Amino acid sequence: MSVKRVGILTAGGLAPCLSSAIGALIQSYTEKAPEVEIICYRSGYKGLLLGDSFMVTPTIRENAKVLHEHGGSPIGNSRVKLTNVADCVKRGLVQEGQDPLQVAAERLQSDKVDVLHTIGGDDTNTTAADLAAYLATNDYALTVVGLPKTIDNDVIPIKQSLGAWTAAENGAKFFENVVSEHNANPRMLIVHEVMGRNCGWLTAATAVAYRERLDKMNFVPEIGLSRERREVHGVYIPEMHFDLEHEAKRLKAVMDEHDCVNIFISEGAGVEAIVAEMESRGEEVPRDAFGHYKLDAVNPGKWFGKQFAAMLDAEKTLIQKSGYYSRAAAANEKDIALIARCAEKGVECALAGIGGVIGEDEERGDELRAIEFDRIKGGKPFDIDVPWFGQLLSDINQPKNEAVETAHA
């Protein structure tokens, strides 16, 4: 297949890889196939449905490297599921009676796009697969090549999602300032809520990155400037269940000794239990276009803070979320290197007509390849048996296998 024009869109929530990934794709095409035209769709699938797009100009190509310096997505994001017809109609993206897949397909045909690059999580890329399948049944050849964006690092079977390392690093920077709030009040409980709906990788990696920053600091315990007061005292993720009362007893001892407790929790930790509690009160928990509970409405950080505050005799509880700070950061050097490799492979596959999501395939010996769309799934659990996580829990004196049933809290 001769590739003359490619499209790029970013979708879903932000991640530190988006701007850099767009830049890397533009750079790679400019180096490998400068004759290929590039069209960008604004605000993800919304722009595709509405025909809101622009061409990449020579000036943009010359300055593509600048995109590595910035966070966010310069072409914009949105959460749109093409197979959720009712939601697309409600939002005015299509008219009543229209099929969003057909509208998107006709737009790609009229724009003469041969390859569509989607930069997003599992929802974004599986939606792209739906679109490619629809086009195939209508005799239009479109190659879809996705790049995996999710700071949760929870896409099956991809070893490392783009932007996750950067998100952990920035979550650590965020908490480095927040933790000093323990000086503001006696018996302070600080809850650091980290993004991660189903996967605790980011929470664990953020805690490790934060403690590595602590390792480089100097302290004067005699004046109250101690590492212990800035330490991570508990890590709670969806993959681990714990006995709330037992854990509270451990943390109360920390509070009694150091006058503060700092805990890290994943935003998805305990969600089912919290939702069940809310629904038992007759509350309706809202969901997004993909059917996920809206975590802002569930608010696990607030729930955990309330439970622990009472048990620890905390005088003040501070809930802080690093998600928006972390996800909008510019990619760090480690992520930029991974993004460059994936973008280069993505362009190579696109020019060869090979579709899929680019990543290191854990089920194929970590080979960097275009992974088949039907193998892409979200919700990959974090492996709590990896040595570095075990070391983290050991260092903070938290038992890994403490059984915790938050549902009975």
ZADRENNU-720060 format. One record per residue (C-alpha): x, y, z; residue in one letter; residue number from 1. Coordinates in steps of 0.001 Angstrom, whole numbers, plus 500000, padded with zeros to 6 digits. Layout:
REM ZADRENNU-720060
{xx->X&yy->Y&zz->Z&drense->a&bake->NUM}
...
END
This chain:
REM ZADRENNU-720060
{xx->500000&yy->500000&zz->500000&drense->m&bake->1}
{xx->501297&yy->503427&zz->499065&drense->s&bake->2}
{xx->500911&yy->505838&zz->501976&drense->v&bake->3}
{xx->500244&yy->509412&zz->500913&drense->k&bake->4}
{xx->498526&yy->510889&zz->503952&drense->r&bake->5}
{xx->498378&yy->509945&zz->507622&drense->v&bake->6}
{xx->496152&yy->511230&zz->510407&drense->g&bake->7}
{xx->497068&yy->511727&zz->514058&drense->i&bake->8}
{xx->494745&yy->512067&zz->517031&drense->l&bake->9}
{xx->495150&yy->511897&zz->520797&drense->t&bake->10}
{xx->492283&yy->510818&zz->523030&drense->a&bake->11}
{xx->491233&yy->510000&zz->526566&drense->g&bake->12}
{xx->492850&yy->511661&zz->529555&drense->g&bake->13}
{xx->496174&yy->513441&zz->529368&drense->l&bake->14}
{xx->499511&yy->511711&zz->529918&drense->a&bake->15}
{xx->503086&yy->513021&zz->529837&drense->p&bake->16}
{xx->503723&yy->511322&zz->526491&drense->c&bake->17}
{xx->501168&yy->513013&zz->524241&drense->l&bake->18}
{xx->502974&yy->516121&zz->523051&drense->s&bake->19}
{xx->506236&yy->514209&zz->522755&drense->s&bake->20}
{xx->504597&yy->511341&zz->520825&drense->a&bake->21}
{xx->503085&yy->513756&zz->518293&drense->i&bake->22}
{xx->506497&yy->515367&zz->517864&drense->g&bake->23}
{xx->508227&yy->512004&zz->517542&drense->a&bake->24}
{xx->505794&yy->510826&zz->514844&drense->l&bake->25}
{xx->506242&yy->514033&zz->512851&drense->i&bake->26}
{xx->510018&yy->513760&zz->513180&drense->q&bake->27}
{xx->510041&yy->510118&zz->512130&drense->s&bake->28}
{xx->507889&yy->510732&zz->509053&drense->y&bake->29}
{xx->510024&yy->513716&zz->508110&drense->t&bake->30}
{xx->513130&yy->511510&zz->508275&drense->e&bake->31}
{xx->511739&yy->508313&zz->506733&drense->k&bake->32}
{xx->509047&yy->509517&zz->504328&drense->a&bake->33}
{xx->509004&yy->513321&zz->504011&drense->p&bake->34}
{xx->506578&yy->513114&zz->501104&drense->e&bake->35}
{xx->503801&yy->511753&zz->503346&drense->v&bake->36}
{xx->501298&yy->514428&zz->504367&drense->e&bake->37}
{xx->500179&yy->514608&zz->507985&drense->i&bake->38}
{xx->496764&yy->515768&zz->509174&drense->i&bake->39}
{xx->495950&yy->516259&zz->512859&drense->c&bake->40}
{xx->492420&yy->515975&zz->514240&drense->y&bake->41}
{xx->491624&yy->518376&zz->517073&drense->r&bake->42}
{xx->490245&yy->516951&zz->520314&drense->s&bake->43}
{xx->490534&yy->513292&zz->519344&drense->g&bake->44}
{xx->487527&yy->511484&zz->517928&drense->y&bake->45}
{xx->485442&yy->514616&zz->518428&drense->k&bake->46}
{xx->487510&yy->516375&zz->515786&drense->g&bake->47}
{xx->487272&yy->513357&zz->513511&drense->l&bake->48}
{xx->483472&yy->513344&zz->513750&drense->l&bake->49}
{xx->483156&yy->517095&zz->513267&drense->l&bake->50}
{xx->485844&yy->517428&zz->510624&drense->g&bake->51}
{xx->487954&yy->519719&zz->512792&drense->d&bake->52}
{xx->491539&yy->519245&zz->511594&drense->s&bake->53}
{xx->494662&yy->520939&zz->510231&drense->f&bake->54}
{xx->497625&yy->519961&zz->508071&drense->m&bake->55}
{xx->501154&yy->519745&zz->509471&drense->v&bake->56}
{xx->503089&yy->522493&zz->507732&drense->t&bake->57}
{xx->506825&yy->522675&zz->506958&drense->p&bake->58}
{xx->507180&yy->525081&zz->509895&drense->t&bake->59}
{xx->505599&yy->522547&zz->512262&drense->i&bake->60}
{xx->507918&yy->519844&zz->510931&drense->r&bake->61}
{xx->510968&yy->522049&zz->511499&drense->e&bake->62}
{xx->509898&yy->522693&zz->515087&drense->n&bake->63}
{xx->508586&yy->519218&zz->515966&drense->a&bake->64}
{xx->511382&yy->518755&zz->518512&drense->k&bake->65}
{xx->509880&yy->521569&zz->520586&drense->v&bake->66}
{xx->506926&yy->519326&zz->521407&drense->l&bake->67}
{xx->509229&yy->517238&zz->523624&drense->h&bake->68}
{xx->509532&yy->520249&zz->525948&drense->e&bake->69}
{xx->505820&yy->520434&zz->526700&drense->h&bake->70}
{xx->503122&yy->518472&zz->528470&drense->g&bake->71}
{xx->499486&yy->518056&zz->527510&drense->g&bake->72}
{xx->498429&yy->517563&zz->523907&drense->s&bake->73}
{xx->498738&yy->520542&zz->521541&drense->p&bake->74}
{xx->496050&yy->519037&zz->519296&drense->i&bake->75}
{xx->493626&yy->518390&zz->522166&drense->g&bake->76}
{xx->491866&yy->515396&zz->523689&drense->n&bake->77}
{xx->488326&yy->514199&zz->524404&drense->s&bake->78}
{xx->486605&yy->511061&zz->525631&drense->r&bake->79}
{xx->484445&yy->509764&zz->522782&drense->v&bake->80}
{xx->483410&yy->506163&zz->522139&drense->k&bake->81}
{xx->482297&yy->505740&zz->518543&drense->l&bake->82}
{xx->480124&yy->502733&zz->519375&drense->t&bake->83}
{xx->478256&yy->504689&zz->522074&drense->n&bake->84}
{xx->475719&yy->506200&zz->519684&drense->v&bake->85}
{xx->473477&yy->507746&zz->522335&drense->a&bake->86}
{xx->476382&yy->509626&zz->523928&drense->d&bake->87}
{xx->477605&yy->510926&zz->520552&drense->c&bake->88}
{xx->474097&yy->512175&zz->519711&drense->v&bake->89}
{xx->473662&yy->513759&zz->523148&drense->k&bake->90}
{xx->476917&yy->515676&zz->522752&drense->r&bake->91}
{xx->476027&yy->516890&zz->519286&drense->g&bake->92}
{xx->478836&yy->514994&zz->517569&drense->l&bake->93}
{xx->476416&yy->513224&zz->515203&drense->v&bake->94}
{xx->472776&yy->513686&zz->514284&drense->q&bake->95}
{xx->469950&yy->511434&zz->515419&drense->e&bake->96}
{xx->469915&yy->508345&zz->513198&drense->g&bake->97}
{xx->473588&yy->508628&zz->512218&drense->q&bake->98}
{xx->476155&yy->505920&zz->512994&drense->d&bake->99}
{xx->479300&yy->507532&zz->514511&drense->p&bake->100}
{xx->481473&yy->504817&zz->512950&drense->l&bake->101}
{xx->480074&yy->505641&zz->509533&drense->q&bake->102}
{xx->480494&yy->509392&zz->510070&drense->v&bake->103}
{xx->484117&yy->508900&zz->511167&drense->a&bake->104}
{xx->484786&yy->506508&zz->508286&drense->a&bake->105}
{xx->483372&yy->508907&zz->505711&drense->e&bake->106}
{xx->485494&yy->511715&zz->507161&drense->r&bake->107}
{xx->488657&yy->509637&zz->506800&drense->l&bake->108}
{xx->487664&yy->508758&zz->503244&drense->q&bake->109}
{xx->486991&yy->512372&zz->502308&drense->s&bake->110}
{xx->490270&yy->513403&zz->503932&drense->d&bake->111}
{xx->492034&yy->510630&zz->501962&drense->k&bake->112}
{xx->493753&yy->509247&zz->505061&drense->v&bake->113}
{xx->495654&yy->505988&zz->504516&drense->d&bake->114}
{xx->496981&yy->505554&zz->508065&drense->v&bake->115}
{xx->495449&yy->506725&zz->511337&drense->l&bake->116}
{xx->497752&yy->507070&zz->514335&drense->h&bake->117}
{xx->495876&yy->507001&zz->517634&drense->t&bake->118}
{xx->497693&yy->507935&zz->520818&drense->i&bake->119}
{xx->495703&yy->506790&zz->523821&drense->g&bake->120}
{xx->494846&yy->504026&zz->526237&drense->g&bake->121}
{xx->493003&yy->500785&zz->525646&drense->d&bake->122}
{xx->489676&yy->502552&zz->525054&drense->d&bake->123}
{xx->491203&yy->504830&zz->522425&drense->t&bake->124}
{xx->492942&yy->502034&zz->520576&drense->n&bake->125}
{xx->490106&yy->499518&zz->520719&drense->t&bake->126}
{xx->487818&yy->502253&zz->519379&drense->t&bake->127}
{xx->490306&yy->502697&zz->516536&drense->a&bake->128}
{xx->490148&yy->498949&zz->515924&drense->a&bake->129}
{xx->486341&yy->499175&zz->515688&drense->d&bake->130}
{xx->486766&yy->501918&zz->513113&drense->l&bake->131}
{xx->489305&yy->499948&zz->511052&drense->a&bake->132}
{xx->487034&yy->496892&zz->511095&drense->a&bake->133}
{xx->484081&yy->498977&zz->509955&drense->y&bake->134}
{xx->486084&yy->500451&zz->507090&drense->l&bake->135}
{xx->487310&yy->497022&zz->506025&drense->a&bake->136}
{xx->483719&yy->495840&zz->505608&drense->t&bake->137}
{xx->483086&yy->498855&zz->503413&drense->n&bake->138}
{xx->486036&yy->498271&zz->501085&drense->d&bake->139}
{xx->488201&yy->501069&zz->502436&drense->y&bake->140}
{xx->491743&yy->500131&zz->503388&drense->a&bake->141}
{xx->492859&yy->501969&zz->506496&drense->l&bake->142}
{xx->495854&yy->501009&zz->508608&drense->t&bake->143}
{xx->495483&yy->501983&zz->512253&drense->v&bake->144}
{xx->498693&yy->502218&zz->514276&drense->v&bake->145}
{xx->498258&yy->503117&zz->517938&drense->g&bake->146}
{xx->500672&yy->504239&zz->520628&drense->l&bake->147}
{xx->499927&yy->503212&zz->524248&drense->p&bake->148}
{xx->499219&yy->506165&zz->526509&drense->k&bake->149}
{xx->498247&yy->505448&zz->530091&drense->t&bake->150}
{xx->499988&yy->506595&zz->533238&drense->i&bake->151}
{xx->498462&yy->503611&zz->535028&drense->d&bake->152}
{xx->500739&yy->501318&zz->532976&drense->n&bake->153}
{xx->497841&yy->498878&zz->532766&drense->d&bake->154}
{xx->497530&yy->497835&zz->529110&drense->v&bake->155}
{xx->497692&yy->494114&zz->528321&drense->i&bake->156}
{xx->500144&yy->492865&zz->526978&drense->p&bake->157}
{xx->502338&yy->495998&zz->526875&drense->i&bake->158}
{xx->505324&yy->496018&zz->529196&drense->k&bake->159}
{xx->505601&yy->499798&zz->529631&drense->q&bake->160}
{xx->503065&yy->502423&zz->528597&drense->s&bake->161}
{xx->504297&yy->505796&zz->527399&drense->l&bake->162}
{xx->504351&yy->508527&zz->530034&drense->g&bake->163}
{xx->504058&yy->506308&zz->533110&drense->a&bake->164}
{xx->507650&yy->506838&zz->534275&drense->w&bake->165}
{xx->507227&yy->510603&zz->534006&drense->t&bake->166}
{xx->503952&yy->510533&zz->535919&drense->a&bake->167}
{xx->505607&yy->508678&zz->538803&drense->a&bake->168}
{xx->508496&yy->511137&zz->538876&drense->e&bake->169}
{xx->506174&yy->514139&zz->538970&drense->n&bake->170}
{xx->503898&yy->512596&zz->541583&drense->g&bake->171}
{xx->506997&yy->512294&zz->543751&drense->a&bake->172}
{xx->507879&yy->515966&zz->543175&drense->k&bake->173}
{xx->504318&yy->516939&zz->544028&drense->f&bake->174}
{xx->504339&yy->515089&zz->547336&drense->f&bake->175}
{xx->507756&yy->516439&zz->548244&drense->e&bake->176}
{xx->506077&yy->519815&zz->548799&drense->n&bake->177}
{xx->502762&yy->518547&zz->550151&drense->v&bake->178}
{xx->504409&yy->516463&zz->552866&drense->v&bake->179}
{xx->505721&yy->519602&zz->554576&drense->s&bake->180}
{xx->502112&yy->520375&zz->555492&drense->e&bake->181}
{xx->502573&yy->518012&zz->558407&drense->h&bake->182}
{xx->504128&yy->520999&zz->560194&drense->n&bake->183}
{xx->500843&yy->522922&zz->559959&drense->a&bake->184}
{xx->498990&yy->520940&zz->562589&drense->n&bake->185}
{xx->499584&yy->518346&zz->565338&drense->p&bake->186}
{xx->498567&yy->514770&zz->564528&drense->r&bake->187}
{xx->498298&yy->515406&zz->560817&drense->m&bake->188}
{xx->497097&yy->512706&zz->558421&drense->l&bake->189}
{xx->498112&yy->513335&zz->554803&drense->i&bake->190}
{xx->496504&yy->511221&zz->552084&drense->v&bake->191}
{xx->498200&yy->511295&zz->548684&drense->h&bake->192}
{xx->495731&yy->509993&zz->546096&drense->e&bake->193}
{xx->497451&yy->508808&zz->542914&drense->v&bake->194}
{xx->495777&yy->507983&zz->539600&drense->m&bake->195}
{xx->495124&yy->504310&zz->538885&drense->g&bake->196}
{xx->491604&yy->503003&zz->538412&drense->r&bake->197}
{xx->492358&yy->499278&zz->538354&drense->n&bake->198}
{xx->496123&yy->499165&zz->538606&drense->c&bake->199}
{xx->498379&yy->500166&zz->541479&drense->g&bake->200}
{xx->501602&yy->500421&zz->539464&drense->w&bake->201}
{xx->501659&yy->504233&zz->539432&drense->l&bake->202}
{xx->500986&yy->504531&zz->543153&drense->t&bake->203}
{xx->503767&yy->502067&zz->543934&drense->a&bake->204}
{xx->506197&yy->503626&zz->541444&drense->a&bake->205}
{xx->505427&yy->507121&zz->542765&drense->t&bake->206}
{xx->506134&yy->506015&zz->546323&drense->a&bake->207}
{xx->509457&yy->504514&zz->545230&drense->v&bake->208}
{xx->510396&yy->507646&zz->543261&drense->a&bake->209}
{xx->509496&yy->509832&zz->546253&drense->y&bake->210}
{xx->511585&yy->507762&zz->548642&drense->r&bake->211}
{xx->514515&yy->507981&zz->546235&drense->e&bake->212}
{xx->514216&yy->511751&zz->546531&drense->r&bake->213}
{xx->514220&yy->511412&zz->550310&drense->l&bake->214}
{xx->517465&yy->509442&zz->550029&drense->d&bake->215}
{xx->519162&yy->512556&zz->548598&drense->k&bake->216}
{xx->517975&yy->514941&zz->551340&drense->m&bake->217}
{xx->519696&yy->516046&zz->554527&drense->n&bake->218}
{xx->517854&yy->516097&zz->557859&drense->f&bake->219}
{xx->518258&yy->517565&zz->561361&drense->v&bake->220}
{xx->516129&yy->515335&zz->563632&drense->p&bake->221}
{xx->517046&yy->517340&zz->566740&drense->e&bake->222}
{xx->514926&yy->520261&zz->565502&drense->i&bake->223}
{xx->512115&yy->518066&zz->564221&drense->g&bake->224}
{xx->513395&yy->517906&zz->560646&drense->l&bake->225}
{xx->513405&yy->514137&zz->560380&drense->s&bake->226}
{xx->513033&yy->511702&zz->557550&drense->r&bake->227}
{xx->510499&yy->509756&zz->559585&drense->e&bake->228}
{xx->508017&yy->512637&zz->559427&drense->r&bake->229}
{xx->508380&yy->512780&zz->555640&drense->r&bake->230}
{xx->508348&yy->509048&zz->555115&drense->e&bake->231}
{xx->505677&yy->507024&zz->553313&drense->v&bake->232}
{xx->503862&yy->505138&zz->556044&drense->h&bake->233}
{xx->501360&yy->503155&zz->553971&drense->g&bake->234}
{xx->500639&yy->502224&zz->550346&drense->v&bake->235}
{xx->497171&yy->501032&zz->549316&drense->y&bake->236}
{xx->496403&yy->499767&zz->545827&drense->i&bake->237}
{xx->493548&yy->497840&zz->544166&drense->p&bake->238}
{xx->495543&yy->494602&zz->544004&drense->e&bake->239}
{xx->495991&yy->494430&zz->547771&drense->m&bake->240}
{xx->493301&yy->493821&zz->550356&drense->h&bake->241}
{xx->493891&yy->494798&zz->553932&drense->f&bake->242}
{xx->492286&yy->494651&zz->557362&drense->d&bake->243}
{xx->491403&yy->498276&zz->558058&drense->l&bake->244}
{xx->491441&yy->497989&zz->561834&drense->e&bake->245}
{xx->494747&yy->496110&zz->561892&drense->h&bake->246}
{xx->496369&yy->498628&zz->559558&drense->e&bake->247}
{xx->494967&yy->501536&zz->561557&drense->a&bake->248}
{xx->496554&yy->500100&zz->564703&drense->k&bake->249}
{xx->499952&yy->500039&zz->562951&drense->r&bake->250}
{xx->499531&yy->503591&zz->561689&drense->l&bake->251}
{xx->498339&yy->504909&zz->565051&drense->k&bake->252}
{xx->501646&yy->503821&zz->566530&drense->a&bake->253}
{xx->503377&yy->505895&zz->563838&drense->v&bake->254}
{xx->501107&yy->508857&zz->564620&drense->m&bake->255}
{xx->501794&yy->508593&zz->568339&drense->d&bake->256}
{xx->505556&yy->508553&zz->567753&drense->e&bake->257}
{xx->505987&yy->511050&zz->564924&drense->h&bake->258}
{xx->502859&yy->513215&zz->565202&drense->d&bake->259}
{xx->501932&yy->512589&zz->561547&drense->c&bake->260}
{xx->501051&yy->509839&zz->559069&drense->v&bake->261}
{xx->501513&yy->509958&zz->555273&drense->n&bake->262}
{xx->499769&yy->507407&zz->553069&drense->i&bake->263}
{xx->499654&yy->506815&zz->549305&drense->f&bake->264}
{xx->496498&yy->505335&zz->547775&drense->i&bake->265}
{xx->495415&yy->504516&zz->544227&drense->s&bake->266}
{xx->492263&yy->506321&zz->543145&drense->e&bake->267}
{xx->490747&yy->502915&zz->542399&drense->g&bake->268}
{xx->491512&yy->501381&zz->545772&drense->a&bake->269}
{xx->488356&yy->500258&zz->547542&drense->g&bake->270}
{xx->486059&yy->501621&zz->544807&drense->v&bake->271}
{xx->483654&yy->498685&zz->544794&drense->e&bake->272}
{xx->483215&yy->498899&zz->548549&drense->a&bake->273}
{xx->482712&yy->502663&zz->548429&drense->i&bake->274}
{xx->480205&yy->502421&zz->545559&drense->v&bake->275}
{xx->478279&yy->499732&zz->547420&drense->a&bake->276}
{xx->478161&yy->501988&zz->550476&drense->e&bake->277}
{xx->476956&yy->504958&zz->548394&drense->m&bake->278}
{xx->474282&yy->502913&zz->546626&drense->e&bake->279}
{xx->473083&yy->501522&zz->549952&drense->s&bake->280}
{xx->472276&yy->505143&zz->550861&drense->r&bake->281}
{xx->470279&yy->505492&zz->547656&drense->g&bake->282}
{xx->472922&yy->507535&zz->545834&drense->e&bake->283}
{xx->473388&yy->507050&zz->542086&drense->e&bake->284}
{xx->477052&yy->506878&zz->541087&drense->v&bake->285}
{xx->477645&yy->508514&zz->537668&drense->p&bake->286}
{xx->479576&yy->506759&zz->534895&drense->r&bake->287}
{xx->481484&yy->508064&zz->531858&drense->d&bake->288}
{xx->480899&yy->507235&zz->528167&drense->a&bake->289}
{xx->482866&yy->503998&zz->528574&drense->f&bake->290}
{xx->480821&yy->502813&zz->531554&drense->g&bake->291}
{xx->483499&yy->503520&zz->534174&drense->h&bake->292}
{xx->482496&yy->504979&zz->537532&drense->y&bake->293}
{xx->483478&yy->508650&zz->537686&drense->k&bake->294}
{xx->486142&yy->508551&zz->540352&drense->l&bake->295}
{xx->485683&yy->512201&zz->541313&drense->d&bake->296}
{xx->482199&yy->511229&zz->542484&drense->a&bake->297}
{xx->483444&yy->508158&zz->544359&drense->v&bake->298}
{xx->486412&yy->510022&zz->545884&drense->n&bake->299}
{xx->488427&yy->507171&zz->547458&drense->p&bake->300}
{xx->490957&yy->509565&zz->548996&drense->g&bake->301}
{xx->488268&yy->511294&zz->551019&drense->k&bake->302}
{xx->486771&yy->507954&zz->552064&drense->w&bake->303}
{xx->490096&yy->506512&zz->553220&drense->f&bake->304}
{xx->490949&yy->509762&zz->554968&drense->g&bake->305}
{xx->487669&yy->509707&zz->556895&drense->k&bake->306}
{xx->488103&yy->506070&zz->557953&drense->q&bake->307}
{xx->491712&yy->506415&zz->559084&drense->f&bake->308}
{xx->491304&yy->509849&zz->560692&drense->a&bake->309}
{xx->488882&yy->508518&zz->563271&drense->a&bake->310}
{xx->491010&yy->505475&zz->564061&drense->m&bake->311}
{xx->494280&yy->507425&zz->564307&drense->l&bake->312}
{xx->492852&yy->510270&zz->566390&drense->d&bake->313}
{xx->494054&yy->512669&zz->563697&drense->a&bake->314}
{xx->493430&yy->516339&zz->564472&drense->e&bake->315}
{xx->493501&yy->517293&zz->560806&drense->k&bake->316}
{xx->493315&yy->515351&zz->557543&drense->t&bake->317}
{xx->494684&yy->516672&zz->554269&drense->l&bake->318}
{xx->493681&yy->514960&zz->550993&drense->i&bake->319}
{xx->495894&yy->515824&zz->548023&drense->q&bake->320}
{xx->495676&yy->514449&zz->544467&drense->k&bake->321}
{xx->498717&yy->514549&zz->542217&drense->s&bake->322}
{xx->496932&yy->513294&zz->539099&drense->g&bake->323}
{xx->496456&yy->516525&zz->537180&drense->y&bake->324}
{xx->499920&yy->517761&zz->538142&drense->y&bake->325}
{xx->501518&yy->514513&zz->536975&drense->s&bake->326}
{xx->499547&yy->513731&zz->533846&drense->r&bake->327}
{xx->500099&yy->517156&zz->532255&drense->a&bake->328}
{xx->503893&yy->517106&zz->532687&drense->a&bake->329}
{xx->506360&yy->517082&zz->529826&drense->a&bake->330}
{xx->507931&yy->513657&zz->529241&drense->a&bake->331}
{xx->511222&yy->512963&zz->531009&drense->n&bake->332}
{xx->514327&yy->511655&zz->529246&drense->e&bake->333}
{xx->513512&yy->508019&zz->529949&drense->k&bake->334}
{xx->510044&yy->508347&zz->528449&drense->d&bake->335}
{xx->511252&yy->510427&zz->525493&drense->i&bake->336}
{xx->513654&yy->507616&zz->524584&drense->a&bake->337}
{xx->510842&yy->505024&zz->524752&drense->l&bake->338}
{xx->508493&yy->507298&zz->522798&drense->i&bake->339}
{xx->511111&yy->507758&zz->520073&drense->a&bake->340}
{xx->511564&yy->504003&zz->519707&drense->r&bake->341}
{xx->507817&yy->503394&zz->519563&drense->c&bake->342}
{xx->507199&yy->506227&zz->517097&drense->a&bake->343}
{xx->509956&yy->504973&zz->514808&drense->e&bake->344}
{xx->508506&yy->501461&zz->514891&drense->k&bake->345}
{xx->505027&yy->502916&zz->514389&drense->g&bake->346}
{xx->506039&yy->504728&zz->511218&drense->v&bake->347}
{xx->507851&yy->501632&zz->509978&drense->e&bake->348}
{xx->504696&yy->499544&zz->510488&drense->c&bake->349}
{xx->502465&yy->502224&zz->508970&drense->a&bake->350}
{xx->504505&yy->502377&zz->505779&drense->l&bake->351}
{xx->504378&yy->498579&zz->505591&drense->a&bake->352}
{xx->500615&yy->498481&zz->506143&drense->g&bake->353}
{xx->500869&yy->496679&zz->509497&drense->i&bake->354}
{xx->498258&yy->497770&zz->512035&drense->g&bake->355}
{xx->498232&yy->497369&zz->515799&drense->g&bake->356}
{xx->499375&yy->499072&zz->518979&drense->v&bake->357}
{xx->503115&yy->499638&zz->519231&drense->i&bake->358}
{xx->504729&yy->498369&zz->522406&drense->g&bake->359}
{xx->507004&yy->495817&zz->523991&drense->e&bake->360}
{xx->504912&yy->492659&zz->523822&drense->d&bake->361}
{xx->505176&yy->490805&zz->527146&drense->e&bake->362}
{xx->503720&yy->487683&zz->525555&drense->e&bake->363}
{xx->506303&yy->487723&zz->522744&drense->r&bake->364}
{xx->509532&yy->488104&zz->524694&drense->g&bake->365}
{xx->509166&yy->491885&zz->525111&drense->d&bake->366}
{xx->509600&yy->492382&zz->521358&drense->e&bake->367}
{xx->508807&yy->495908&zz->520173&drense->l&bake->368}
{xx->506095&yy->495331&zz->517592&drense->r&bake->369}
{xx->502601&yy->496200&zz->516387&drense->a&bake->370}
{xx->500457&yy->494226&zz->518823&drense->i&bake->371}
{xx->497202&yy->492949&zz->517391&drense->e&bake->372}
{xx->494173&yy->495006&zz->518436&drense->f&bake->373}
{xx->492195&yy->491991&zz->519600&drense->d&bake->374}
{xx->494913&yy->491314&zz->522182&drense->r&bake->375}
{xx->494810&yy->494839&zz->523621&drense->i&bake->376}
{xx->492936&yy->495093&zz->526908&drense->k&bake->377}
{xx->492876&yy->497481&zz->529811&drense->g&bake->378}
{xx->492956&yy->496735&zz->533502&drense->g&bake->379}
{xx->496256&yy->494864&zz->533665&drense->k&bake->380}
{xx->496875&yy->494343&zz->537380&drense->p&bake->381}
{xx->500111&yy->495397&zz->538978&drense->f&bake->382}
{xx->502232&yy->492411&zz->539993&drense->d&bake->383}
{xx->502667&yy->492959&zz->543733&drense->i&bake->384}
{xx->505264&yy->490174&zz->543792&drense->d&bake->385}
{xx->507881&yy->492162&zz->541872&drense->v&bake->386}
{xx->510966&yy->492553&zz->544087&drense->p&bake->387}
{xx->511007&yy->496348&zz->544103&drense->w&bake->388}
{xx->507490&yy->496540&zz->545521&drense->f&bake->389}
{xx->508275&yy->493978&zz->548184&drense->g&bake->390}
{xx->511320&yy->496045&zz->549126&drense->q&bake->391}
{xx->509177&yy->499183&zz->549361&drense->l&bake->392}
{xx->506750&yy->497576&zz->551791&drense->l&bake->393}
{xx->509596&yy->496104&zz->553798&drense->s&bake->394}
{xx->511282&yy->499500&zz->554053&drense->d&bake->395}
{xx->508128&yy->501162&zz->555382&drense->i&bake->396}
{xx->507281&yy->498213&zz->557651&drense->n&bake->397}
{xx->504008&yy->497413&zz->555916&drense->q&bake->398}
{xx->503125&yy->493714&zz->555584&drense->p&bake->399}
{xx->502481&yy->492801&zz->551941&drense->k&bake->400}
{xx->499953&yy->490100&zz->552636&drense->n&bake->401}
{xx->497941&yy->491851&zz->555294&drense->e&bake->402}
{xx->494417&yy->490779&zz->554417&drense->a&bake->403}
{xx->492249&yy->493857&zz->554184&drense->v&bake->404}
{xx->488535&yy->493731&zz->553569&drense->e&bake->405}
{xx->487488&yy->497356&zz->553134&drense->t&bake->406}
{xx->483961&yy->496213&zz->552334&drense->a&bake->407}
{xx->483414&yy->495548&zz->556030&drense->h&bake->408}
{xx->484822&yy->498864&zz->557135&drense->a&bake->409}
END
